[in-house]
Amino acid sequence: MMTFFNAAALLAASLQPAPVDGGRAQLPQEHAAMLRCSAAFALVSYGQANGDEAVRAWPRIDPRGREFFVRSLAKIIDDTGMTREQVSQMAKAEAQRLIDNNLLDNVMPGCLLMLDASGV
């Protein structure tokens, strides 16, 4: 069974283009932000669940972060016609990008605002 972290990581590759018809297409900005924040929430959620002190400074992300993730995944699939697998691959890449470039603390303030604005 897929964990929330894995699922969110699969969803959140906001800045990585998805392959379309053998080429590469960029996601609209709204979807890119949803993926980025979903990846950030997944990373924070995973860290909080596993006692990572680095993410304890952020507000408790679950269950709202999980719901944001689920709704974002569904919206991206519905709006773009992408498959779940395509979105999953993009999410993996985005989560890895956030980790590799040490961007989590940079994106979380905006993502928390997005979470509040979402009504979740």
C-alpha distances in whole Angstrom, upper triangle without the diagonal:
4,6,10,12,10,10,13,14,14,16,19,21,24,27,25,27,25,26,28,30,31,32,30,30,30,28,30,31,29,26,26,26,23,21,23,23,19,18,21,19,16,18,20,17,15,19,20,17,18,22,23,26,27,25,26,29,27,27,24,21,19,19,21,19,16,18,20,17,16,19,20,17,19,22,22,21,23,26,26,25,22,19,16,15,19,18,15,17,20,17,16,20,21,19,21,24,24,23,26,28,28,28,26,29,31,28,27,30,30,27,28,30,28,26,29,31,28,28,25
4,7,8,6,6,10,11,10,12,15,17,20,23,22,23,22,23,26,28,28,29,27,27,26,25,27,27,26,22,22,23,20,18,19,19,15,15,17,16,12,15,17,14,13,16,18,15,16,20,21,24,24,22,24,26,24,24,21,19,17,17,18,16,13,16,17,14,13,17,17,15,16,20,19,18,21,24,23,22,20,17,13,13,16,15,11,14,16,14,13,17,17,15,17,20,20,20,22,25,25,24,22,25,27,25,24,27,27,23,24,27,25,23,26,28,25,26,22
4,5,5,6,8,10,11,12,14,17,20,22,22,24,23,25,27,30,30,31,28,28,27,25,27,27,25,22,22,22,19,17,18,17,14,13,15,13,10,12,14,11,9,13,14,12,13,17,17,21,21,18,20,23,21,20,18,15,13,14,16,14,11,14,15,12,13,16,17,15,17,20,20,20,22,25,24,24,22,19,16,16,18,16,13,15,17,14,13,17,17,14,16,19,19,18,21,23,22,22,20,22,25,22,21,24,25,21,22,25,23,21,24,26,23,24,20
4,6,5,6,8,10,10,12,15,17,20,20,23,22,24,27,30,30,30,27,27,25,23,24,24,22,19,19,19,16,14,15,14,10,10,12,10,7,9,11,8,8,12,12,11,13,16,16,19,19,16,18,20,18,17,15,12,10,11,12,10,7,10,12,9,10,13,14,12,15,18,17,18,20,22,23,23,20,19,15,16,17,15,12,15,16,12,12,16,15,13,15,18,17,17,20,22,21,20,17,20,22,19,18,21,21,17,18,21,19,17,20,22,19,20,17
4,6,5,6,8,10,10,13,16,18,18,21,21,23,26,29,29,29,26,25,24,22,24,23,22,19,18,18,15,13,13,13,10,8,10,9,5,6,9,7,6,9,11,10,11,14,14,17,16,14,16,19,16,17,15,12,12,13,14,11,9,13,13,10,12,15,15,14,17,19,18,19,22,23,23,24,21,19,16,16,17,15,12,14,14,10,10,13,12,9,12,15,13,13,16,18,17,17,14,17,19,17,16,19,20,16,17,21,19,17,21,22,20,22,19
4,5,5,6,9,10,12,15,18,17,19,18,21,23,26,26,26,24,24,23,21,23,23,22,19,18,18,16,13,14,14,11,9,12,12,8,9,12,11,9,13,15,14,14,17,17,20,19,17,20,22,20,21,18,16,15,16,17,14,12,15,15,11,13,16,15,13,16,18,17,17,21,22,22,22,19,17,13,13,14,12,9,11,12,9,8,11,12,9,11,14,14,14,16,19,18,18,16,20,21,19,19,22,22,19,20,23,21,20,23,25,22,24,21
4,5,5,6,9,11,14,17,16,18,17,19,22,25,25,25,23,22,21,19,21,21,19,16,16,17,14,11,13,13,9,9,12,11,8,11,13,12,11,15,16,15,17,20,19,22,21,19,21,23,21,21,19,15,14,15,15,12,10,12,12,9,9,12,12,9,12,15,14,14,17,19,19,19,16,14,10,11,12,10,7,10,11,8,9,12,12,10,13,16,15,16,19,20,20,19,17,21,22,19,18,22,21,18,19,22,19,18,21,22,20,21,18
4,5,5,6,9,11,15,15,17,16,19,22,25,25,25,22,21,19,17,19,18,17,14,13,13,11,8,10,9,6,5,8,8,5,8,11,10,10,13,15,14,16,19,18,20,19,16,19,20,18,18,16,13,12,13,13,10,8,11,10,6,8,11,10,9,12,14,13,14,17,18,18,19,16,15,12,13,13,10,8,11,10,7,8,11,10,8,11,13,13,14,17,18,18,16,14,17,18,15,15,18,17,14,16,18,16,15,18,19,17,19,16
4,5,5,7,10,13,13,15,15,18,20,24,24,23,20,20,18,17,19,18,18,15,13,14,12,9,9,10,8,5,8,9,7,8,11,11,10,13,15,15,16,19,17,20,18,16,19,21,18,19,18,15,15,16,16,13,12,14,13,10,12,15,12,11,15,16,14,15,19,20,19,20,16,16,13,12,12,10,7,9,8,5,5,8,7,5,8,10,10,11,13,15,15,14,13,16,17,15,15,19,18,15,17,20,18,17,21,22,20,22,19
4,6,7,10,13,12,13,12,15,17,21,21,20,18,18,17,15,18,18,17,14,13,14,12,9,11,12,9,8,12,12,10,11,15,14,14,17,19,18,19,22,21,24,22,20,23,24,22,23,21,18,18,18,18,15,13,15,14,10,12,14,12,9,13,15,12,13,16,17,16,16,13,12,9,8,9,7,4,6,6,4,4,7,8,8,10,12,13,14,16,18,18,17,16,20,20,18,18,21,20,17,20,22,19,19,22,23,21,23,20
4,6,8,11,11,13,12,15,17,20,21,20,17,16,15,13,15,15,14,10,10,11,9,6,8,10,7,7,10,11,9,12,15,14,15,17,19,19,21,23,22,24,22,20,23,24,21,21,20,17,17,17,16,13,12,13,11,8,9,11,8,6,10,11,9,10,14,14,13,14,12,11,9,9,9,5,5,7,6,4,7,9,8,9,12,13,13,15,17,18,19,17,16,19,19,16,16,19,18,15,17,19,16,16,20,20,17,20,18
4,6,9,9,12,12,15,18,21,22,20,17,16,14,12,14,13,12,9,8,9,7,4,5,7,5,4,8,9,9,10,13,14,14,16,18,19,20,22,20,23,20,18,21,22,19,20,19,16,16,17,16,12,12,14,11,8,11,12,9,9,12,13,10,12,16,16,15,16,14,14,12,12,11,8,8,9,6,4,7,8,5,6,9,10,10,12,14,15,15,13,12,16,15,12,13,16,15,12,15,17,14,14,18,18,16,19,18
4,6,6,8,9,13,15,19,19,17,14,13,11,10,13,12,13,10,7,9,9,6,6,9,9,7,10,12,12,13,15,17,17,19,21,22,23,25,22,24,22,20,23,24,21,23,22,19,20,21,19,16,16,17,15,12,14,15,12,11,15,14,12,13,17,16,14,16,13,14,13,12,10,8,8,7,4,4,6,5,3,6,8,8,9,12,13,13,15,13,13,17,16,13,15,18,16,14,18,19,17,17,21,21,19,22,21
4,6,8,10,13,15,19,19,17,14,12,9,7,9,8,9,7,4,6,7,4,5,8,9,8,11,13,13,14,17,18,19,20,22,24,25,26,24,26,23,21,24,24,21,22,23,19,21,21,19,16,17,18,15,13,15,15,11,11,15,13,11,13,16,15,13,16,14,15,14,14,12,9,11,11,7,7,10,8,6,9,11,10,10,14,15,14,16,13,13,16,15,12,14,17,14,13,16,17,14,16,19,19,17,21,20
4,6,9,13,15,19,18,16,12,11,8,8,10,9,11,9,6,8,10,8,7,11,12,11,13,16,16,16,19,21,21,22,25,26,27,28,26,27,24,22,26,25,23,25,25,22,24,25,23,19,20,21,18,16,19,19,15,15,18,17,14,16,19,17,15,18,15,17,17,16,13,12,13,12,8,9,11,9,7,10,11,9,10,14,14,13,15,13,14,17,15,13,16,18,16,15,18,19,17,19,22,21,20,24,23
4,7,10,12,16,15,13,9,9,7,8,11,12,14,11,8,11,13,10,10,14,14,12,15,18,17,17,20,22,22,23,26,27,27,29,27,29,26,24,28,28,25,27,27,24,25,26,25,21,21,23,20,17,19,20,16,15,18,17,14,15,19,17,15,17,14,15,15,14,11,10,11,9,6,8,10,7,7,10,11,9,12,14,14,14,17,15,16,19,18,16,19,21,19,18,21,22,20,21,25,24,23,26,25
4,7,9,12,12,10,6,5,5,7,10,12,14,11,9,13,14,12,13,16,16,15,18,20,20,21,24,25,25,27,29,30,31,33,30,32,29,28,31,31,29,30,30,27,28,28,27,23,23,24,21,19,20,20,17,16,18,17,13,14,17,15,12,14,12,14,15,14,10,10,12,10,7,11,12,10,10,14,14,13,15,18,18,18,20,19,20,23,21,19,22,24,21,20,24,24,22,23,27,25,24,28,27
4,6,10,10,8,6,6,7,8,11,14,15,12,11,15,15,12,14,17,17,16,19,21,20,21,24,25,25,27,30,30,31,33,31,33,31,29,32,33,30,31,31,27,28,28,27,24,23,23,21,18,19,19,16,14,16,16,12,12,15,14,11,12,9,10,12,10,7,8,10,8,7,10,12,10,12,15,15,15,17,20,20,20,23,21,22,25,24,21,24,26,24,22,25,26,23,24,28,26,25,28,27
4,7,6,6,5,6,9,11,14,17,18,15,15,18,18,16,18,21,20,19,23,25,24,25,28,29,28,30,33,33,34,36,34,37,34,32,36,36,34,35,34,31,31,31,30,27,26,27,24,22,22,22,19,17,19,18,15,14,17,16,12,12,10,11,13,11,8,10,12,10,10,13,14,13,15,18,18,18,21,23,22,23,26,24,25,29,27,25,27,30,27,26,29,30,27,28,31,30,28,31,30
4,5,5,6,6,10,11,14,17,19,16,16,20,20,18,20,23,22,22,25,27,26,27,30,31,31,33,36,36,37,39,37,40,37,35,38,39,36,37,37,33,33,33,31,29,28,28,26,23,23,23,20,18,19,18,15,14,16,14,11,10,9,11,14,13,9,12,14,13,12,16,17,16,18,21,21,21,24,26,26,26,29,27,28,31,30,27,29,32,29,27,31,31,28,29,32,31,28,32,31
4,5,8,9,13,14,17,21,22,19,20,23,23,21,24,27,26,26,29,31,29,31,34,34,34,37,39,39,40,43,41,43,41,39,42,43,40,41,40,37,37,36,35,32,31,31,29,27,26,26,23,21,22,21,18,16,18,17,13,13,11,13,16,15,12,15,18,16,16,19,21,20,21,24,25,24,27,29,29,29,32,31,32,35,33,31,33,35,33,31,35,35,31,33,36,34,32,35,34
4,7,10,13,16,19,22,23,21,20,24,24,22,24,27,26,26,29,31,30,31,34,35,34,36,39,39,39,42,40,42,40,38,42,42,40,41,41,37,37,37,36,33,32,32,30,28,28,28,25,23,24,23,20,19,21,20,16,16,14,15,18,16,13,16,18,15,16,19,20,19,21,24,23,23,26,28,27,28,31,30,31,35,33,31,33,36,33,32,35,36,33,34,37,36,34,37,36
4,7,10,13,16,19,21,19,18,22,23,20,22,25,25,24,27,29,29,29,33,34,33,35,38,38,39,41,39,41,38,37,40,41,38,39,39,36,36,37,35,32,31,32,29,27,27,27,24,22,23,22,19,18,21,19,15,16,14,16,18,17,13,16,18,15,15,18,19,17,19,22,22,21,24,26,25,26,29,28,29,32,30,28,31,33,31,30,33,33,30,32,35,34,32,35,35
4,7,10,13,15,18,16,14,18,19,17,18,22,22,21,24,26,26,26,29,31,30,32,35,36,36,38,36,38,35,34,37,37,35,36,36,33,33,34,32,29,29,29,26,24,25,25,21,20,21,20,16,17,19,17,14,15,13,15,17,16,12,13,16,13,12,16,17,15,16,19,19,18,21,23,22,23,26,24,26,29,27,25,27,30,27,26,30,30,27,29,32,30,29,32,32
4,7,9,12,14,12,12,16,17,15,17,20,20,20,22,25,24,26,28,29,30,32,34,35,36,38,35,37,34,33,36,36,33,34,34,31,32,32,30,27,27,27,24,22,23,22,19,18,19,17,14,15,16,14,11,13,11,14,16,16,12,13,16,14,12,15,17,15,15,19,20,18,21,23,23,23,25,23,25,28,25,23,26,28,25,24,27,27,24,26,29,27,26,29,29
4,6,9,11,10,8,12,14,12,14,17,17,17,20,22,22,23,26,27,28,29,31,33,34,35,33,35,31,30,33,33,30,31,31,28,29,29,27,24,25,25,22,20,21,20,17,16,18,16,13,14,16,13,11,13,12,15,17,16,13,12,15,14,11,14,16,14,13,17,18,16,18,21,21,20,23,20,22,24,22,20,22,24,21,20,24,24,21,23,26,24,23,26,26
4,6,8,6,6,9,10,10,11,14,15,15,18,19,20,21,24,25,26,27,29,30,32,34,31,33,30,28,31,31,28,28,29,25,26,26,24,21,22,21,18,17,18,17,13,13,15,12,9,11,13,10,8,12,10,14,15,15,12,11,14,13,10,12,15,14,13,16,18,16,17,21,21,21,22,20,20,23,21,18,20,22,19,18,21,21,18,20,23,21,19,23,23
4,6,5,6,9,10,11,12,14,15,17,18,20,21,23,24,26,27,29,30,32,33,35,33,34,31,29,31,31,28,28,29,25,26,26,24,21,22,21,18,17,18,17,13,14,15,12,10,13,13,10,9,13,13,16,17,18,15,13,17,17,14,15,18,17,15,18,20,18,19,23,23,22,24,21,21,23,21,18,20,21,17,17,20,19,16,18,21,19,18,21,22
4,5,5,6,9,10,10,12,14,15,16,18,20,21,22,24,26,27,28,30,32,33,30,31,28,26,29,28,25,25,26,23,25,25,22,20,21,20,17,16,18,17,13,15,16,13,11,15,16,13,12,16,16,19,19,20,17,15,18,18,14,15,18,17,14,17,19,17,17,21,22,20,21,18,19,20,18,15,17,18,14,14,17,16,13,16,18,16,16,19,20
4,5,5,6,9,10,11,12,14,15,16,18,20,21,22,24,26,27,28,30,31,30,31,28,25,28,27,23,23,24,21,22,22,19,17,18,17,14,14,15,13,10,12,14,10,9,13,14,11,12,15,15,18,18,20,17,14,17,18,15,15,18,18,15,17,20,18,18,22,23,22,22,19,19,20,18,15,16,17,13,12,15,14,11,13,15,13,12,16,17
4,5,5,6,9,10,10,12,14,15,16,18,20,21,22,24,25,27,28,30,28,30,27,24,27,27,23,24,24,20,21,21,18,16,17,16,12,12,13,11,8,9,11,8,6,10,11,9,9,12,12,14,14,16,13,11,13,15,11,11,15,15,12,15,18,17,16,20,21,21,21,18,18,20,19,15,16,18,15,13,16,16,12,14,17,15,13,17,17
4,5,5,6,9,10,11,12,14,15,17,18,20,21,23,24,26,27,29,26,28,25,23,25,25,22,23,23,20,21,22,19,16,17,17,14,13,15,14,10,11,14,12,9,12,14,12,12,15,13,16,15,16,14,11,13,13,10,10,13,12,10,12,15,13,13,17,18,17,18,15,15,18,16,12,15,16,13,12,15,15,12,14,18,16,15,19,19
4,5,5,6,8,10,10,12,14,15,16,18,20,21,22,24,26,27,25,26,23,20,23,22,19,20,20,17,19,19,17,14,16,16,12,12,14,13,10,12,14,12,11,14,16,14,14,18,16,18,18,19,17,13,15,16,12,12,15,14,11,13,15,14,13,16,18,17,17,14,13,15,13,10,11,13,10,8,12,12,9,11,14,13,12,16,16
4,6,5,6,9,10,10,12,14,15,16,18,20,21,22,24,25,24,25,23,20,22,22,18,19,19,15,16,17,14,11,12,12,8,8,11,9,6,8,11,9,8,12,14,12,13,16,15,16,15,17,15,12,13,15,12,10,14,14,11,12,16,15,14,17,19,19,19,16,14,16,15,12,12,14,11,9,11,12,8,10,13,12,10,14,13
4,5,5,6,9,10,10,12,14,15,16,18,20,21,22,24,22,24,22,19,22,22,19,19,19,16,17,17,15,12,13,13,10,8,11,11,7,8,11,11,9,11,14,13,13,15,13,14,13,14,12,9,10,11,8,7,10,10,8,9,12,12,11,14,16,16,17,14,13,16,15,12,13,15,13,10,13,15,12,12,16,16,14,17,16
4,5,5,6,9,10,11,12,14,15,17,18,20,21,23,20,22,19,17,20,19,16,18,18,15,17,18,16,12,14,15,12,10,13,14,10,11,15,14,12,15,18,17,16,19,17,18,16,17,15,12,13,13,10,8,11,10,7,8,11,10,8,12,14,13,13,10,10,12,11,8,10,12,10,8,12,13,11,12,15,16,15,18,17
4,5,5,6,8,10,10,12,14,15,16,18,20,21,19,20,17,15,17,17,14,14,15,11,13,14,12,9,11,12,9,8,12,12,9,11,15,14,13,16,18,18,18,20,19,20,18,19,18,14,14,16,13,10,13,13,10,10,13,12,10,13,16,15,14,11,9,12,11,7,7,10,8,5,8,10,8,8,12,13,12,15,13
4,5,5,6,9,10,10,12,14,15,16,18,20,18,20,18,15,18,18,15,15,14,11,12,13,11,7,8,10,7,5,9,10,7,9,12,12,12,14,16,17,17,19,17,17,15,16,15,12,12,14,11,8,11,12,9,9,13,13,11,14,17,17,16,14,11,14,14,11,10,13,12,8,11,13,10,10,13,14,12,15,13
4,5,5,6,9,10,10,12,14,15,17,18,16,18,16,14,17,17,15,16,15,12,13,15,14,10,10,13,11,8,12,13,11,11,15,15,14,16,19,19,19,20,18,18,15,16,15,12,11,12,10,7,8,9,7,5,9,10,8,10,13,13,13,11,9,12,13,10,10,14,13,10,12,15,13,13,16,17,16,18,16
4,5,5,6,8,10,11,12,14,15,16,14,16,13,11,14,14,11,13,13,10,12,14,13,9,11,13,11,10,14,15,13,14,17,18,17,19,22,22,22,24,21,22,19,19,19,15,15,16,14,10,11,12,9,7,10,10,8,9,13,13,11,9,6,9,10,7,7,10,10,8,10,13,12,11,15,16,15,18,16
4,5,5,6,8,10,10,12,14,15,14,15,14,10,13,13,10,11,10,7,8,10,9,6,8,10,9,8,11,13,12,13,16,17,17,19,21,22,22,24,22,22,19,20,20,16,15,17,15,12,13,15,12,10,13,14,11,13,16,16,14,12,9,11,13,10,8,11,11,8,9,12,11,10,13,15,14,15,13
4,5,5,6,8,10,10,12,14,13,15,14,11,14,15,13,13,12,9,9,11,11,7,8,11,10,8,11,14,12,13,16,17,17,18,21,22,22,23,21,20,17,18,18,15,13,15,14,10,11,13,11,8,12,13,11,12,15,16,15,14,11,13,15,13,11,15,15,12,13,16,15,13,16,18,17,18,15
4,5,5,6,9,10,11,12,10,13,11,9,12,13,11,13,12,10,11,14,14,10,11,14,14,12,15,17,16,16,19,21,20,21,24,25,25,26,23,23,20,20,20,17,15,16,15,12,11,13,11,7,10,12,9,9,12,14,12,11,8,11,13,12,10,14,15,12,13,17,16,15,18,20,19,21,18
4,5,5,6,8,10,10,9,10,9,6,8,10,8,9,9,7,9,12,12,9,11,14,13,12,16,18,17,18,21,22,21,24,26,26,27,28,26,26,23,23,23,20,18,20,18,15,15,16,14,11,13,15,11,11,15,15,13,12,8,10,13,11,9,12,14,11,11,15,15,14,16,19,18,19,17
4,5,5,6,9,10,10,12,12,8,10,12,10,10,8,6,6,9,10,8,8,12,12,11,14,16,16,17,20,21,21,23,25,26,27,28,26,25,22,22,23,20,18,20,19,15,15,18,16,13,15,17,14,14,18,19,16,16,12,14,16,15,12,15,16,13,13,17,16,14,16,19,18,19,16
4,6,5,6,9,8,12,11,9,11,14,12,13,11,10,10,12,14,11,11,15,15,13,16,19,18,18,21,23,23,24,27,28,28,29,26,25,21,21,22,20,17,19,19,15,14,17,15,12,14,16,14,13,16,18,16,16,13,15,18,16,14,18,19,16,16,20,19,17,20,23,21,22,19
4,5,5,6,5,8,8,6,8,11,10,12,11,10,11,14,15,13,14,17,17,16,19,21,21,21,24,26,25,27,30,30,30,32,29,28,25,25,25,23,20,21,21,17,16,18,17,13,14,16,14,12,16,17,14,15,12,13,16,16,14,17,19,16,16,20,20,18,21,24,23,24,21
4,5,5,6,8,9,6,6,10,9,10,8,8,9,12,14,12,13,16,17,16,19,21,21,22,25,26,26,28,30,31,32,33,31,30,26,27,28,25,22,24,23,20,19,21,19,16,18,20,17,15,19,20,17,17,14,14,18,17,14,17,19,17,16,19,20,17,19,23,22,22,19
4,6,8,10,12,10,10,13,13,13,10,10,9,12,14,13,13,16,17,17,18,21,22,22,24,26,27,28,30,32,32,33,30,29,26,26,27,24,22,24,24,20,19,22,20,17,19,21,19,17,21,22,20,20,16,18,21,20,17,20,22,19,18,22,22,19,21,25,23,24,20
4,6,9,11,10,10,14,14,15,13,13,13,16,18,16,16,20,21,19,21,24,24,24,27,29,29,30,33,34,34,35,32,31,27,27,28,26,23,24,24,21,20,22,21,17,18,21,18,16,20,21,19,20,17,18,21,21,19,21,24,21,21,24,25,22,24,28,26,27,24
4,6,9,8,8,12,13,14,12,13,14,17,19,17,18,21,22,21,24,26,26,26,29,31,31,32,35,36,36,37,35,34,30,30,31,28,26,27,27,23,22,24,23,19,20,22,19,17,20,22,19,20,16,17,21,21,18,21,23,21,20,24,25,23,24,28,27,27,25
4,5,6,7,10,11,13,12,13,15,18,19,17,18,22,22,21,24,26,25,26,29,30,30,31,34,35,35,36,34,33,29,29,30,27,25,25,25,21,20,22,20,17,17,19,16,14,17,18,15,16,13,14,17,18,16,18,21,19,19,23,23,22,24,27,26,27,25
4,6,5,8,10,12,13,14,16,19,20,18,20,23,23,23,26,28,27,28,31,32,32,34,36,37,37,39,36,35,32,32,32,30,27,28,27,24,23,24,22,19,19,21,17,15,18,19,15,16,14,13,17,18,16,18,21,20,19,22,24,22,24,27,27,28,25
4,6,7,9,12,13,14,16,19,20,18,20,23,22,21,25,27,25,26,30,30,30,32,35,35,35,36,34,34,31,30,30,28,26,26,25,22,21,21,19,16,17,17,14,13,15,15,12,13,10,9,13,14,13,15,18,17,17,20,21,20,22,25,25,27,24
4,5,6,9,9,10,13,16,16,14,16,19,18,18,21,23,22,23,26,27,27,29,32,32,32,34,31,31,28,28,28,25,24,24,23,20,19,20,18,15,16,17,14,13,16,16,13,12,9,9,12,13,10,13,16,14,13,17,18,17,19,22,22,23,21
4,5,7,8,10,13,15,16,15,17,20,20,20,23,25,24,25,28,29,29,31,34,34,35,36,34,34,31,31,31,28,26,28,26,23,23,24,21,18,20,21,17,16,20,20,16,16,13,12,15,15,12,14,17,16,14,18,20,18,19,22,23,23,21
4,7,9,11,14,17,17,15,18,21,20,21,24,25,24,26,29,29,29,32,34,34,35,37,35,35,32,33,32,29,28,29,27,24,24,25,22,19,21,21,17,17,20,19,16,15,12,10,13,14,11,12,15,15,13,16,18,17,18,21,22,22,21
4,6,8,11,14,13,12,15,17,16,17,20,21,21,23,26,26,26,29,30,30,31,33,32,32,29,30,30,26,25,26,25,21,22,23,20,17,20,20,16,16,20,19,16,14,11,9,12,12,8,9,12,11,9,13,15,13,14,17,18,19,17
4,6,9,11,11,10,14,15,15,16,19,20,20,22,25,25,26,28,30,30,31,33,32,32,29,30,30,27,26,28,26,22,23,25,22,19,22,22,19,19,23,22,19,17,14,13,15,14,10,11,13,12,9,12,14,12,12,16,16,16,15
4,6,8,9,9,11,13,14,15,17,19,19,21,23,24,25,27,29,29,31,32,31,30,27,29,29,26,24,26,25,22,22,24,21,19,22,23,19,20,23,23,20,19,15,15,17,16,12,13,16,13,11,14,15,12,13,17,17,16,14
4,6,6,5,8,10,10,11,14,15,15,17,19,20,21,23,25,26,27,29,27,27,24,25,25,22,21,23,22,18,19,21,18,16,19,20,17,18,22,22,19,17,14,14,16,14,11,12,14,11,9,13,13,10,11,15,14,14,11
3,5,5,6,8,10,10,12,14,15,16,18,20,21,23,24,25,27,28,27,26,23,24,25,22,20,23,22,19,20,22,20,17,21,22,19,20,24,24,22,20,17,17,20,17,14,16,17,14,12,15,15,11,13,16,15,14,11
4,6,5,6,9,10,11,13,14,16,17,19,20,22,23,24,26,27,26,25,22,24,25,22,21,24,23,19,21,23,21,19,22,24,21,22,26,26,24,23,19,20,22,19,16,18,18,15,13,16,15,11,13,16,14,13,9
4,5,5,6,9,10,11,12,14,16,16,18,20,21,22,24,25,25,24,21,24,24,21,20,23,22,18,21,23,20,18,22,23,20,22,25,25,23,21,18,19,20,17,14,15,15,12,10,12,12,8,9,12,10,9,6
4,5,5,6,9,10,10,12,14,15,16,18,20,21,22,24,22,22,19,21,21,18,17,20,18,15,17,19,16,15,18,19,17,18,22,22,20,18,14,16,17,14,12,13,13,10,9,12,11,7,10,13,11,11,8
4,5,5,6,9,10,11,13,14,15,17,18,20,21,22,21,20,17,19,20,16,15,18,18,14,16,19,17,15,19,20,18,19,23,23,22,20,17,19,20,17,15,17,17,13,13,15,14,11,13,15,13,13,10
4,5,5,6,8,10,11,12,14,16,16,18,20,21,20,20,17,19,20,17,17,20,19,16,18,21,19,18,21,22,20,22,25,26,25,22,19,21,22,18,16,18,17,14,13,15,13,10,12,13,10,10,7
4,6,5,6,9,10,10,12,14,15,16,18,19,19,19,16,19,19,15,16,18,17,14,17,19,16,16,19,20,18,20,23,23,22,20,17,19,19,15,14,15,14,10,11,12,9,7,10,11,8,9,6
4,6,5,6,9,10,11,12,14,15,16,18,16,16,13,15,16,12,12,15,14,11,13,16,14,13,17,18,16,18,21,22,21,19,16,18,19,15,14,17,15,12,13,15,12,10,13,14,11,13,10
4,5,5,6,9,10,11,12,14,16,16,15,15,12,15,15,12,12,16,15,13,15,18,16,16,19,21,20,21,24,25,24,22,20,22,23,19,18,20,19,15,16,18,15,12,15,16,12,14,11
4,6,5,6,9,10,10,12,14,15,15,15,13,16,16,13,14,17,16,14,17,19,18,18,21,22,21,23,26,26,26,23,21,23,23,19,18,20,18,15,15,16,13,11,14,13,10,11,9
4,5,5,6,9,10,10,12,14,13,14,12,15,14,11,12,15,13,11,15,16,14,15,19,19,18,21,23,23,23,20,19,21,20,17,16,18,16,13,14,15,12,11,14,13,10,13,11
4,6,5,6,9,10,11,12,10,10,8,11,11,8,9,12,11,10,13,15,14,14,18,18,18,20,23,23,24,21,20,22,22,19,19,21,19,15,17,19,15,14,18,17,14,16,14
4,6,5,6,8,10,10,10,10,9,12,13,10,12,15,14,13,16,18,17,18,21,22,22,24,27,27,27,25,23,26,26,22,22,23,21,18,20,20,17,16,19,18,14,16,14
4,5,5,6,8,10,10,12,11,15,14,11,13,16,15,14,18,19,17,19,22,22,22,25,27,27,27,24,23,25,25,21,21,22,20,17,19,19,15,15,17,16,13,15,14
4,5,5,6,8,8,9,9,12,11,8,11,13,11,11,15,16,15,17,19,19,20,23,24,24,25,23,22,24,23,20,20,22,19,17,19,19,16,16,19,18,15,18,17
4,6,6,5,5,6,7,10,9,7,10,13,12,12,16,17,16,18,21,21,22,24,26,27,28,25,24,27,27,23,24,26,23,20,23,23,19,19,22,21,18,20,19
4,6,6,8,9,10,13,13,11,14,17,16,16,19,21,20,22,24,25,25,28,29,30,31,28,27,30,29,25,25,27,24,22,24,24,20,20,22,21,17,20,19
4,6,8,11,12,15,13,12,15,17,15,16,20,20,19,22,24,24,24,27,29,29,30,27,26,29,27,24,25,26,23,21,23,22,19,19,22,20,17,20,19
4,5,9,11,13,11,10,14,15,13,15,18,18,18,20,23,22,23,26,27,27,29,26,26,29,27,24,25,27,24,22,24,24,20,21,24,22,20,22,22
4,6,9,12,10,10,13,15,14,16,19,19,19,22,24,24,25,28,29,29,31,29,28,31,30,27,28,30,27,24,27,27,23,24,27,25,22,25,24
4,7,8,6,7,10,11,11,13,15,16,16,19,21,21,22,25,26,27,28,26,26,29,28,25,26,28,26,23,26,27,23,23,26,25,22,25,24
4,5,5,6,8,10,11,12,14,16,17,19,20,21,23,25,26,27,29,27,26,30,29,26,27,29,27,24,27,28,24,24,28,27,23,26,24
4,6,5,6,9,10,10,12,14,15,16,18,20,21,23,24,26,27,25,24,28,27,24,25,28,26,23,25,26,23,22,26,25,22,24,22
4,5,5,6,9,10,11,12,14,15,17,18,20,21,22,24,26,25,24,28,28,25,25,29,27,24,26,28,25,24,28,28,25,27,25
4,5,5,6,9,10,11,13,15,16,17,19,20,21,23,24,23,23,26,26,23,24,27,25,23,26,27,23,24,27,27,24,27,25
4,5,5,6,9,10,10,12,14,15,16,18,20,21,22,21,20,23,23,20,21,24,22,19,22,23,20,20,23,23,20,23,21
4,5,5,6,9,10,11,12,14,15,17,18,20,21,20,19,23,23,20,21,24,22,20,22,24,21,21,24,24,22,24,22
4,5,5,6,9,10,11,12,15,16,16,18,20,19,19,23,23,20,22,25,23,21,24,26,23,23,27,26,24,27,25
4,5,5,6,9,10,10,12,14,15,16,18,17,17,20,20,17,19,22,20,18,21,23,20,20,24,24,22,25,23
4,5,5,6,8,10,11,12,14,15,16,15,14,18,18,15,16,20,18,15,18,20,18,18,21,22,20,22,20
4,6,5,6,9,10,11,12,14,15,15,15,18,19,17,18,21,20,18,21,23,21,20,24,25,23,26,23
4,6,5,6,9,10,10,12,14,13,14,18,17,16,18,21,20,18,21,23,21,21,25,25,24,27,25
4,5,5,6,9,10,10,12,11,11,15,14,12,14,17,16,14,17,19,17,18,22,22,21,24,22
4,5,5,6,9,10,11,10,9,13,14,12,13,16,16,14,17,19,18,18,21,22,21,24,21
4,5,5,6,8,10,10,11,14,15,14,15,19,19,17,20,22,21,21,25,26,25,27,25
4,5,5,6,8,8,10,13,13,12,14,17,17,16,19,21,20,21,24,25,24,27,25
4,6,5,6,5,6,9,9,9,11,14,14,13,16,18,17,18,21,22,22,25,23
4,6,5,7,7,10,11,12,13,16,17,16,18,21,20,21,24,25,25,27,25
4,6,8,10,13,13,14,16,19,19,19,21,24,23,24,27,28,28,30,29
4,5,8,11,10,11,14,17,17,17,20,22,21,23,25,26,27,29,28
4,6,8,8,10,12,14,16,15,18,20,20,21,24,25,25,28,27
4,6,5,6,9,11,12,12,14,17,17,18,20,22,22,25,24
4,5,5,6,9,11,10,12,14,15,15,18,20,20,22,21
4,6,5,8,10,10,11,14,15,15,17,19,20,22,21
4,6,7,8,10,11,13,14,15,17,19,20,22,22
4,6,6,6,9,10,11,12,14,15,16,19,18
4,5,5,6,9,10,10,12,14,15,17,16
4,5,5,7,9,10,11,13,14,16,16
4,5,5,6,9,10,11,12,15,15
4,5,5,6,9,10,10,13,13
4,5,5,6,9,10,11,11
4,5,5,6,9,10,11
4,5,5,6,9,10
4,5,5,7,7
4,5,6,7
4,5,8
4,5
4
